[in-house]
Amino acid sequence: MQGHILSSFFYSYTLVQIPAGFLATKYGGKILFGGSVGFCAFLTLFTPICAYLGSTALIILRVCEGFVSVIIKKK
């Protein structure tokens, strides 16, 4: 189960590489970088709640964090 939780971040991270590159060229790095850092930090606040709810909720949260954090790396 730990492997599924940890890898769920990277599955969504790799799926959004190319679309995030297009967004970065269209809107610029400053807006995407600031928004993705803030939104990823906001999602991280829900980690204890999702861990309490169960592994499925935590996997869904980690997938969402992966979608958001890919934009951070594209700057």
Phi, psi and omega in degrees: 000323179298322178296320178294319180294315181290324182280342181297328176297314187284332175296312180289329179298317182284331180292335188254010182301307184289314176300326178292326176296319176295319178296322180293323178285332182280315186257347181093160185282328185295313182293314181292320180295311180296317180293320182288324177295315180295317182289324177294321176295321178296316179294326180296333177297337181271002182300314179297323180294315180293325177295325177290323182288332178137174185290328180295316178296322180290323177295318179297319178296317180294325176296316178297320177296324178294319177298320184282319188284347178295330180291329178298319185284342185276359183295000000 
